[in-house]
Amino acid sequence: MKELLYFIIDLFTRFSAFFSRLSTKLNLGLNDKQLHFVIIGLLCMFIFLFVQFIFKRLAKWKLSSISFIYTLTIGVMIAFAIELGQWKSATGRMEFADIVYGIYGFIVFFIIYLIAIALYKAIKDR
């Protein structure tokens, strides 16, 4: 289990470092909070889409709220893991605000998803 945890921490550290270098290379000027917003927000959206796909096959009724809660839970765990990884690897400071910004990113991307679905249904029902 310890090896798995270190593997996951290493994976997230490399992923975060890649996006940090990419941000620098593209001259985006993203700070740590903004990187958390984008990385965790998008990661959670991919998790949400996966969870939504699976849960829709498991039940016939609408599960968006359950999928959202499940994804939010995983997102918080991932955000904590990233913060612990930054602390353990000394690649950043462990801050609660980073977790909040990451989850905020997921909520914003989820709202965009809901708007897109609503627009799709409105156009389809015309």
Phi and psi restraints in degrees (value plus and minus 20) as a CYANA .aco file:
   2 LYS   PHI     -81.8   -41.8
   2 LYS   PSI     -62.6   -22.6
   3 GLU   PHI     -83.8   -43.8
   3 GLU   PSI     -59.6   -19.6
   4 LEU   PHI     -83.6   -43.6
   4 LEU   PSI     -64.3   -24.3
   5 LEU   PHI     -80.6   -40.6
   5 LEU   PSI     -65.9   -25.9
   6 TYR   PHI     -83.8   -43.8
   6 TYR   PSI     -56.9   -16.9
   7 PHE   PHI     -82.3   -42.3
   7 PHE   PSI     -66.6   -26.6
   8 ILE   PHI     -83.8   -43.8
   8 ILE   PSI     -63.5   -23.5
   9 ILE   PHI     -80.3   -40.3
   9 ILE   PSI     -64.6   -24.6
  10 ASP   PHI     -82.9   -42.9
  10 ASP   PSI     -61.8   -21.8
  11 LEU   PHI     -81.1   -41.1
  11 LEU   PSI     -68.8   -28.8
  12 PHE   PHI     -86.0   -46.0
  12 PHE   PSI     -56.2   -16.2
  13 THR   PHI     -83.4   -43.4
  13 THR   PSI     -64.0   -24.0
  14 ARG   PHI     -85.4   -45.4
  14 ARG   PSI     -62.0   -22.0
  15 PHE   PHI     -81.3   -41.3
  15 PHE   PSI     -66.5   -26.5
  16 SER   PHI     -84.8   -44.8
  16 SER   PSI     -63.0   -23.0
  17 ALA   PHI     -83.5   -43.5
  17 ALA   PSI     -59.5   -19.5
  18 PHE   PHI     -79.4   -39.4
  18 PHE   PSI     -68.7   -28.7
  19 PHE   PHI     -86.9   -46.9
  19 PHE   PSI     -53.3   -13.3
  20 SER   PHI     -85.6   -45.6
  20 SER   PSI     -64.8   -24.8
  21 ARG   PHI     -85.0   -45.0
  21 ARG   PSI     -61.2   -21.2
  22 LEU   PHI     -81.6   -41.6
  22 LEU   PSI     -62.7   -22.7
  23 SER   PHI     -80.9   -40.9
  23 SER   PSI     -63.3   -23.3
  24 THR   PHI     -85.9   -45.9
  24 THR   PSI     -66.0   -26.0
  25 LYS   PHI     -81.9   -41.9
  25 LYS   PSI     -59.9   -19.9
  26 LEU   PHI    -104.1   -64.1
  26 LEU   PSI     -17.7    22.3
  27 ASN   PHI      37.8    77.8
  27 ASN   PSI      20.3    60.3
  28 LEU   PHI    -100.9   -60.9
  28 LEU   PSI     -44.1    -4.1
  29 GLY   PHI      45.6    85.6
  29 GLY   PSI      11.5    51.5
  30 LEU   PHI     -96.7   -56.7
  30 LEU   PSI     112.2   152.2
  31 ASN   PHI    -105.9   -65.9
  31 ASN   PSI    -198.7  -158.7
  32 ASP   PHI     -80.3   -40.3
  32 ASP   PSI     -62.1   -22.1
  33 LYS   PHI     -84.2   -44.2
  33 LYS   PSI     -62.6   -22.6
  34 GLN   PHI     -86.8   -46.8
  34 GLN   PSI     -58.5   -18.5
  35 LEU   PHI     -82.9   -42.9
  35 LEU   PSI     -62.1   -22.1
  36 HIS   PHI     -81.8   -41.8
  36 HIS   PSI     -62.2   -22.2
  37 PHE   PHI     -75.9   -35.9
  37 PHE   PSI     -70.5   -30.5
  38 VAL   PHI     -92.8   -52.8
  38 VAL   PSI     -70.8   -30.8
  39 ILE   PHI     -83.8   -43.8
  39 ILE   PSI     -72.6   -32.6
  40 ILE   PHI     -90.6   -50.6
  40 ILE   PSI     -58.2   -18.2
  41 GLY   PHI     -78.8   -38.8
  41 GLY   PSI     -68.6   -28.6
  42 LEU   PHI     -89.7   -49.7
  42 LEU   PSI     -60.7   -20.7
  43 LEU   PHI     -79.2   -39.2
  43 LEU   PSI     -64.4   -24.4
  44 CYS   PHI     -85.6   -45.6
  44 CYS   PSI     -54.1   -14.1
  45 MET   PHI     -85.0   -45.0
  45 MET   PSI     -61.6   -21.6
  46 PHE   PHI     -82.8   -42.8
  46 PHE   PSI     -61.9   -21.9
  47 ILE   PHI     -82.6   -42.6
  47 ILE   PSI     -64.8   -24.8
  48 PHE   PHI     -78.1   -38.1
  48 PHE   PSI     -66.7   -26.7
  49 LEU   PHI     -82.3   -42.3
  49 LEU   PSI     -59.1   -19.1
  50 PHE   PHI     -84.9   -44.9
  50 PHE   PSI     -68.8   -28.8
  51 VAL   PHI     -81.4   -41.4
  51 VAL   PSI     -62.9   -22.9
  52 GLN   PHI     -80.3   -40.3
  52 GLN   PSI     -63.9   -23.9
  53 PHE   PHI     -79.2   -39.2
  53 PHE   PSI     -67.6   -27.6
  54 ILE   PHI     -86.6   -46.6
  54 ILE   PSI     -68.6   -28.6
  55 PHE   PHI     -86.3   -46.3
  55 PHE   PSI     -52.2   -12.2
  56 LYS   PHI     -84.4   -44.4
  56 LYS   PSI     -52.0   -12.0
  57 ARG   PHI     -97.7   -57.7
  57 ARG   PSI     -41.9    -1.9
  58 LEU   PHI    -105.8   -65.8
  58 LEU   PSI     -39.2     0.8
  59 ALA   PHI    -165.9  -125.9
  59 ALA   PSI     138.9   178.9
  60 LYS   PHI    -114.7   -74.7
  60 LYS   PSI     -32.4     7.6
  61 TRP   PHI    -118.6   -78.6
  61 TRP   PSI     144.7   184.7
  62 LYS   PHI     -85.3   -45.3
  62 LYS   PSI     110.6   150.6
  63 LEU   PHI    -142.7  -102.7
  63 LEU   PSI      -3.9    36.1
  64 SER   PHI     -76.7   -36.7
  64 SER   PSI     -60.7   -20.7
  65 SER   PHI     -87.8   -47.8
  65 SER   PSI     -59.8   -19.8
  66 ILE   PHI     -87.2   -47.2
  66 ILE   PSI     -62.9   -22.9
  67 SER   PHI     -82.3   -42.3
  67 SER   PSI     -59.9   -19.9
  68 PHE   PHI     -82.5   -42.5
  68 PHE   PSI     -67.9   -27.9
  69 ILE   PHI     -83.0   -43.0
  69 ILE   PSI     -63.9   -23.9
  70 TYR   PHI     -81.7   -41.7
  70 TYR   PSI     -66.3   -26.3
  71 THR   PHI     -84.9   -44.9
  71 THR   PSI     -61.2   -21.2
  72 LEU   PHI     -80.2   -40.2
  72 LEU   PSI     -60.9   -20.9
  73 THR   PHI     -82.0   -42.0
  73 THR   PSI     -67.3   -27.3
  74 ILE   PHI     -83.3   -43.3
  74 ILE   PSI     -61.2   -21.2
  75 GLY   PHI     -78.7   -38.7
  75 GLY   PSI     -62.4   -22.4
  76 VAL   PHI     -84.3   -44.3
  76 VAL   PSI     -62.8   -22.8
  77 MET   PHI     -82.6   -42.6
  77 MET   PSI     -62.6   -22.6
  78 ILE   PHI     -85.1   -45.1
  78 ILE   PSI     -62.9   -22.9
  79 ALA   PHI     -80.6   -40.6
  79 ALA   PSI     -63.0   -23.0
  80 PHE   PHI     -83.2   -43.2
  80 PHE   PSI     -61.9   -21.9
  81 ALA   PHI     -81.4   -41.4
  81 ALA   PSI     -61.4   -21.4
  82 ILE   PHI     -83.8   -43.8
  82 ILE   PSI     -64.6   -24.6
  83 GLU   PHI     -83.1   -43.1
  83 GLU   PSI     -62.5   -22.5
  84 LEU   PHI     -83.5   -43.5
  84 LEU   PSI     -59.0   -19.0
  85 GLY   PHI     -83.5   -43.5
  85 GLY   PSI     -60.9   -20.9
  86 GLN   PHI     -84.1   -44.1
  86 GLN   PSI     -60.3   -20.3
  87 TRP   PHI     -85.4   -45.4
  87 TRP   PSI     -66.4   -26.4
  88 LYS   PHI     -85.4   -45.4
  88 LYS   PSI     -60.5   -20.5
  89 SER   PHI    -111.5   -71.5
  89 SER   PSI     -21.2    18.8
  90 ALA   PHI      37.4    77.4
  90 ALA   PSI      15.9    55.9
  91 THR   PHI    -121.0   -81.0
  91 THR   PSI     -17.1    22.9
  92 GLY   PHI     159.4   199.4
  92 GLY   PSI     154.2   194.2
  93 ARG   PHI    -112.1   -72.1
  93 ARG   PSI     122.9   162.9
  94 MET   PHI    -104.2   -64.2
  94 MET   PSI      89.5   129.5
  95 GLU   PHI    -150.7  -110.7
  95 GLU   PSI     117.7   157.7
  96 PHE   PHI     -84.3   -44.3
  96 PHE   PSI     -54.3   -14.3
  97 ALA   PHI     -79.5   -39.5
  97 ALA   PSI     -52.8   -12.8
  98 ASP   PHI     -82.9   -42.9
  98 ASP   PSI     -59.7   -19.7
  99 ILE   PHI     -84.8   -44.8
  99 ILE   PSI     -65.0   -25.0
 100 VAL   PHI     -81.0   -41.0
 100 VAL   PSI     -64.7   -24.7
 101 TYR   PHI     -84.2   -44.2
 101 TYR   PSI     -59.1   -19.1
 102 GLY   PHI     -83.1   -43.1
 102 GLY   PSI     -65.2   -25.2
 103 ILE   PHI     -88.0   -48.0
 103 ILE   PSI     -57.7   -17.7
 104 TYR   PHI     -78.1   -38.1
 104 TYR   PSI     -60.2   -20.2
 105 GLY   PHI     -79.5   -39.5
 105 GLY   PSI     -64.1   -24.1
 106 PHE   PHI     -81.6   -41.6
 106 PHE   PSI     -64.9   -24.9
 107 ILE   PHI     -81.7   -41.7
 107 ILE   PSI     -62.2   -22.2
 108 VAL   PHI     -83.7   -43.7
 108 VAL   PSI     -67.1   -27.1
 109 PHE   PHI     -85.2   -45.2
 109 PHE   PSI     -52.4   -12.4
 110 PHE   PHI     -88.4   -48.4
 110 PHE   PSI     -59.5   -19.5
 111 ILE   PHI     -82.3   -42.3
 111 ILE   PSI     -61.8   -21.8
 112 ILE   PHI     -80.2   -40.2
 112 ILE   PSI     -62.4   -22.4
 113 TYR   PHI     -79.8   -39.8
 113 TYR   PSI     -66.6   -26.6
 114 LEU   PHI     -82.1   -42.1
 114 LEU   PSI     -59.9   -19.9
 115 ILE   PHI     -83.8   -43.8
 115 ILE   PSI     -63.6   -23.6
 116 ALA   PHI     -81.9   -41.9
 116 ALA   PSI     -62.5   -22.5
 117 ILE   PHI     -83.9   -43.9
 117 ILE   PSI     -63.4   -23.4
 118 ALA   PHI     -82.9   -42.9
 118 ALA   PSI     -62.2   -22.2
 119 LEU   PHI     -84.1   -44.1
 119 LEU   PSI     -63.3   -23.3
 120 TYR   PHI     -79.1   -39.1
 120 TYR   PSI     -66.5   -26.5
 121 LYS   PHI     -85.7   -45.7
 121 LYS   PSI     -58.1   -18.1
 122 ALA   PHI     -84.8   -44.8
 122 ALA   PSI     -62.2   -22.2
 123 ILE   PHI     -89.3   -49.3
 123 ILE   PSI     -62.0   -22.0
 124 LYS   PHI     -84.2   -44.2
 124 LYS   PSI     -57.1   -17.1
 125 ASP   PHI    -101.9   -61.9
 125 ASP   PSI     -22.5    17.5
